[in-house]
Amino acid sequence: MAIKTKHREIKDGFSIDSTLFDALAKMEPKATHQFIPLTWKKAVDFSVWDEHGNKWIDLTSAIFVANAGHANSKIKQAIKDQVDADLLFAYNYPTEIKYKFISKLLEISPKHFNRVTLLNSGSEAMDITYRLVKQYGKARNKKYIVTFTGAYHGRGLSNELISGNKEKASSWSGISDSDIVFLNFPYDEKSAFDVSQLPPADQIAGFILETFQGWGAWFYPKGFVNEIYALAQKHGALLCFDEMQAGFYRLGPLYGYMTYGEEIKPDIIALGKGISSSLPLSAVLSREDLVDLDPKADLHGTHSGNAVCCAASLANIEFLSSAEEVQKRTKTNAVFTSELQNLASSPLIKQVNVRGMIAALIFHKTEEASRVVRGCIESGVLPVCTNRESIKIAPPLTITEDAIRECMGVIKSFL
Ligand SMILES: Cc1ncc(COP(=O)(O)O)c(C=O)c1O
């Protein structure tokens, strides 16, 4: 049945399939074709269109990237200006645009960070984070890295070694690292930080935490991160956050770790996704004493700090940090939270996790979550399908109040 509203349009006869998806499946690995077959023709602000003119309210930000809205006009203009300046790429030579971007990133970030390492992907930023912790540990005779089960830190051996759990971590490679200690993730909000699970505290080089656990937007219980921070401070261990999904105002403040308390000053944070709202760029924020421990370390690559990506990212962080956008989000974040909390009364839902503009509905059954995702897509609302007992909801931070209410109404109808 056709649907046409202010923010959605689904034409008669619509079904979830894509000839492009099928054509690409003949040329790309199967593993990259486990996603929803929906062709994206155009994406502007919080709307996505397919090739037939069907239009969705985007609750994915295309995997937590488009914080400033898809095809944000300020970002587009910055990309065009950089292209017209005839400087697309300059390897690791200094460029004015890289200088401007790094300066702005440090200006808006807490002052205890004074070094920025630019990279291309979240996985690379996490690989450098792992390396910095190892390097620090080696210099101080501390060997353990403590992380949490169920986390995802990206592709590549180092990231796989700290993702999932002890058994699963990089099981395909047969390589393991006995110095990595997995603690159980505290899904229960009453969980206390259990020091008995830890190796000797003075031998811990660092804690690496996903700011919240991805698949279900699970946050650490109140006080939990503060206890880790206190212990790390006491014993000289580093505290690092993987801010890939949480950074750039997704949870409200600039960085997601800030929602655990003003006193927390991490040593390293890894940034990506919403850093540009568009082109591939990532960064590690840290301190001079950490990054310069080994001045010869291989911390950059061919495309690190690409000029066009820096231009897009500078425009992005200027846009997201502007007083006007901060003010708008105070209102929309509040509406988002209350609308989400309203969904908690459904008998299909076990729990609703929400903070800032990220939420997850935790279902009792995976099949119910999949059914609701399908219903939403057929009705012009695009949530994040996790292929497990959760649905994630993370619209561009520019979404309007009426669009939030409209899509929550759709989700409610399928619950
Ligand atoms: C928490 C987290 N860390 C790291 C990554 C890896 O980032 P990328 O896919 O840009 O390499 C992701 C990607 O989804 C992520 O969600």
The ligand as a MOL file (V3000), in Angstrom:
LIG
                    3D

  0  0  0     0  0            999 V3000
M  V30 BEGIN CTAB
M  V30 COUNTS 16 16 0 0 0
M  V30 BEGIN ATOM
M  V30 1 C 33.0040 0.8860 18.1930 0
M  V30 2 C 33.6880 0.7270 16.8580 0
M  V30 3 N 35.0230 0.6770 16.8210 0
M  V30 4 C 35.6890 0.5410 15.6510 0
M  V30 5 C 35.0010 0.4210 14.4620 0
M  V30 6 C 35.7570 0.2580 13.1740 0
M  V30 7 O 35.6210 1.4090 12.3830 0
M  V30 8 P 35.8130 1.3280 10.7950 0
M  V30 9 O 34.7160 0.4920 10.2380 0
M  V30 10 O 35.7680 2.7780 10.3540 0
M  V30 11 O 37.1430 0.7270 10.5590 0
M  V30 12 C 33.6070 0.4620 14.4600 0
M  V30 13 C 32.8560 0.3150 13.2020 0
M  V30 14 O 31.6900 0.0360 13.1510 0
M  V30 15 C 32.9250 0.6130 15.6920 0
M  V30 16 O 31.5950 0.6480 15.7550 0
M  V30 END ATOM
M  V30 BEGIN BOND
M  V30 1 1 1 2
M  V30 2 1 2 3
M  V30 3 2 2 15
M  V30 4 2 3 4
M  V30 5 1 4 5
M  V30 6 1 5 6
M  V30 7 2 5 12
M  V30 8 1 6 7
M  V30 9 1 7 8
M  V30 10 2 8 9
M  V30 11 1 8 10
M  V30 12 1 8 11
M  V30 13 1 12 13
M  V30 14 1 12 15
M  V30 15 2 13 14
M  V30 16 1 15 16
M  V30 END BOND
M  V30 END CTAB
M  END
